[in-house]
Amino acid sequence: MSKLKVIGLIPSRIGSTRLPQKALLPINNLPLIIHTYRRAKLSKKLDDVIICCDDKKIFEIAKKFNAKVILTSTKHKNGTERIYEAYKMIKKKYNLIIDIQGDEPLVSPIHIDRVINFHKKNIEHEIILPVIKMKAYINQNLVKVITNKNNEVLYLSRAQVPFELKEKNKFINKHLSVISFKPETLKKFSQSKQTPLEKIEDIELLRALELGIKIKTIKLQGDSFSVDVMADYLKAKKQMTSDKYFKLYNKK
């Protein structure tokens, strides 16, 4: 088999409600979205990386920092739909599309590479969703992943699942926002309307499950988190000062 081509697409929108215009917030003198982009560029397995945004402010910031960027519609329901529109604009074709959430300024290039390697070895699967095992605690911003014995996703929820009726649940599998799609699967997802569970939980991958698309998981070590509220932003600023990857791209 010839070498599989892989692209990283980073969805970003200006209209975040819990933390307004978070993509542009400065962290150690760089906009949040630029941290995500430059860390993705450190991946050894991605052939290209492009920011997919819905606003000229983000577009201009990306250009200022010499990041590749595509301006998309403002009408998308989620980032997955956004990256599909951008993918259709790209002249080259790819075997795998990696959705790297724009609000994760501490995303690990190693996590990206491991997801890609895993999907290449399990190319029969339509979507690969990595998870991180962590201690259970109440946080509706964390998407918990329920899997079967074959590491296939059964459900995703913001609730504390599974419910502790007879036994305590000490750990959860946390959804990591680096998701690998086959192009035809991304197309199927994006051309479908929002599904009931997706609307209720506000978790876009529930649409894939409701459409009967199988999602395989891979367990990774370490951590990463999305910047959803001010506390996350302050945490990211603090952690960035001693982050090993930040030192690699800070001077660019």
Rosetta blueprint (number, residue, H / E / L):
1 M L
2 S L
3 K L
4 L L
5 K L
6 V E
7 I E
8 G E
9 L E
10 I E
11 P E
12 S E
13 R L
14 I L
15 G L
16 S L
17 T L
18 R L
19 L L
20 P L
21 Q L
22 K H
23 A H
24 L H
25 L L
26 P E
27 I E
28 N L
29 N L
30 L E
31 P E
32 L H
33 I H
34 I H
35 H H
36 T H
37 Y H
38 R H
39 R H
40 A H
41 K H
42 L L
43 S L
44 K L
45 K L
46 L L
47 D L
48 D E
49 V E
50 I E
51 I E
52 C E
53 C E
54 D L
55 D L
56 K H
57 K H
58 I H
59 F H
60 E H
61 I H
62 A H
63 K H
64 K H
65 F L
66 N L
67 A L
68 K L
69 V E
70 I E
71 L E
72 T L
73 S L
74 T L
75 K L
76 H L
77 K L
78 N L
79 G H
80 T H
81 E H
82 R H
83 I H
84 Y H
85 E H
86 A H
87 Y H
88 K H
89 M H
90 I L
91 K L
92 K L
93 K L
94 Y L
95 N L
96 L E
97 I E
98 I E
99 D E
100 I E
101 Q L
102 G L
103 D L
104 E L
105 P L
106 L L
107 V L
108 S L
109 P H
110 I H
111 H H
112 I H
113 D H
114 R H
115 V H
116 I H
117 N H
118 F H
119 H H
120 K H
121 K H
122 N L
123 I L
124 E L
125 H L
126 E L
127 I E
128 I E
129 L E
130 P E
131 V E
132 I E
133 K E
134 M E
135 K E
136 A L
137 Y L
138 I L
139 N L
140 Q L
141 N L
142 L L
143 V L
144 K E
145 V E
146 I E
147 T E
148 N L
149 K L
150 N L
151 N L
152 E E
153 V E
154 L E
155 Y E
156 L E
157 S E
158 R L
159 A L
160 Q L
161 V L
162 P L
163 F L
164 E L
165 L L
166 K L
167 E L
168 K L
169 N L
170 K L
171 F E
172 I E
173 N E
174 K E
175 H E
176 L L
177 S L
178 V E
179 I E
180 S E
181 F E
182 K L
183 P H
184 E H
185 T H
186 L H
187 K H
188 K H
189 F H
190 S H
191 Q L
192 S L
193 K L
194 Q L
195 T L
196 P H
197 L H
198 E H
199 K H
200 I H
201 E H
202 D L
203 I L
204 E L
205 L H
206 L H
207 R H
208 A H
209 L H
210 E H
211 L L
212 G L
213 I L
214 K L
215 I E
216 K E
217 T E
218 I E
219 K E
220 L E
221 Q L
222 G L
223 D L
224 S L
225 F L
226 S L
227 V L
228 D L
229 V L
230 M H
231 A H
232 D H
233 Y H
234 L H
235 K H
236 A H
237 K H
238 K H
239 Q H
240 M H
241 T L
242 S L
243 D L
244 K L
245 Y L
246 F H
247 K H
248 L H
249 Y H
250 N L
251 K L
252 K L
